[in-house]
Amino acid sequence: MRATIMYGAGDVRIENVPDATLVEPTDVLVRVTHAAICGGDMWPYKQMQASAAGQRMGHEFIGVVDAIGAEVRSVKAGDVVIAPDAWSDGTCAFCQEGLQTSCLHGGWWASDGVDGGQGEAVRVPQADGTLVVLPVGPEDALMPSLLTLSDVMGTGHHAAVAARVGPGKTVAVVGDGAVGLCGVIAAKRLGAERIILLGSYPDRIGLARKFGATDVVSERGDEAVARVRELTGGFGAHSVLECVGHEQSTVTALSIVRPGGAVGRVGLPQHGPIPTTLATFFKNITIGGGPAPARAYIEELLPDVLESRIEPGRVFDRVTNLDGVPDGYRAMNDREAIKVLIEL
């Protein structure tokens, strides 16, 4: 079969790899119909050291079940399924707590011999705990929005939950990428009264306003902090979603949260210690977040997508096939695309 392999920074290729096959009785074989390039994929695209072996890529996908292992009970051949960003057994202590990314028997796509989502097929370990059957066909018009539940919408929602977004609150979203835009959707869905987007790209700002952003701050650094404080009467936001991962974006997020507020960090950190710890300590700031356990949120968010109450699929502004994936990486890296949808 064909799949995406990254060999180093800026070096993405589509190559033939061994066919995905069942290995364990708890496995399912999924033929991928829709996949995506994640903003998180941009970090290795910028920084990965050259490798002769390369790295399989992709962790967001929907597909059709082609074969099932002998012990699989929750899905059957022909089902259309969505896979979250990590595979998990669904039964361990952490899965039961809604933290499938820490599953005792789980793992990440494209690692430890498991297929990546940016390919023609995937062996899904622990299928009963991992996959969710969708009540629509693979050609349904909702596929882009359904695909976001595999990661990016779940990540935006995770940031909002960690930041304790709720009715009547003022929320600030740091970052206008796909995760930040989904964070705007999540904040609106959870009842935020005011949503301030910190971003500077006109197309993304326009989409954020359609999703529910009430204010936009395009300044950066100290000027952004001053502007948010001006908009919030000097107090800062109750909830801040940090959706970038840079040191500066983290400093900004921690500087615009009001005393007693909360910051949800979902941008993959590109630095060491959390900055401004002394200031946040004396302001009683809660800092939470991490890799989103998307599996924990799919059933909650799915009805809103199926009934078009939210449309996170609008973050996809470019569609390609598998051959176009390398250029899709380039387009996202060069900010020519917010997020790329792959149709197989």
Buried (B, 14 or more C-beta within 10 A) or exposed (E): BBBBBBBBBEBBEBEEBEEBEBEEEBBBBBBBBBBBBBBBBBBBBEEBEEEEEBBBBBBBBBBBBBBBBEEBEBBEEEBBBBBBBBBBBBEBEBBEEEBBBBBEBBBBBBEEEBBBBBBBBBBBBBBBBBBBEBEEEBEBEBBBBBBBBBBBBBBBBBBBBBBBBBEEBBBBBBBBBBBBBBBBBBBBBBEBBBBBBBBBBEEBBEBBBEBBBBBBBBBBEEEBBBBBBEBBEEBBBBBBBBBBBBBBBBBBBBBBBBEEBBBBBBBBBBEEEBBBEEEBEEBEBBBBBBBBBBBBBBEEBBEBBBEEEBBBBBBBBBBBEBEBBBBBBBBBBEEEBBBBBBBB
